[in-house]
Amino acid sequence: MIPSIKNKILSELLSGQRFTAKQLNDKFSFTDSRKIISVLRSEGKAIQDIRQPDKTKLYFIVPDSQLSLFD
């Protein structure tokens, strides 16, 4: 795995925006953002996802101050 891609994807998710895997792949000319997301989750990053009506998922990180909104 390319550490710089992992850091870039993490940085994007930490920005507070929501992204599909395709958007992340396109943004970084990468082909396996879902694998990076899986690795980040295994490292303890609180990456959430929401399935959209078109069956894609939006990935994002909820800032700690907003976690209680989703309990």
N, C-alpha and C positions, 0 to 999 in steps of 0.2 A: 504494500500500500504506500502511496505517496503522501508523506506527512504534510507537505504544503497544501495538497488538495483537502486533506482532513481538516487542517486549520482554517482554510478558506470556507469550507462548508460550515464548520462550527461558528465562525465569525458571522456568516450570513444568518444563521439561525439565532444567534445571540442578538442580532439587530432588532428582533421583535417582529419581523415580517414572517409571513407564511409562504412556503415554497412547495411545489411538487418536485418529485425526483427529476422529472424531465427538465424543469426550469433550472435546477442545480446542475444537471448534466450539461445543458446548453450553455449556461453561464461560464462553466469552467472547462468546456470541451472534454468532458469526462463521460464514461459510460456506465458507472456503477455507483451512483450516489446512495442507493438504498443500502449497499454493503457498508459504506462509510457511516451512514446513520446507525446501522446495526452495531458497528464497532464503537461508536460514540456512546450508544446506550449501554453497551457492556462495560464501558469505562465509568459509568455512573451519571452521564449527562441525562437530564430530564427532558428528553425529546418526546413531544406529544404528536399525535396525528389525528386528523379528522378525515373520514371518508366522504368524498363529494358525490353528488348524484350521478356523475359520469364515471364513477368507480375509481377515480384517482384519489390519492391521499395528499393532504396538505400537512407538511411537517413544520413544527415550530417548537420553541422553548418558551415556557411560561416563566416570567421573572418571579423570583421568590415572593415578592410582595403581592403578587396576584394569585398565588396558589390557592388561597382560601376561597376565591371566586369559583373554583371548579370542584370543590369538595361536596 
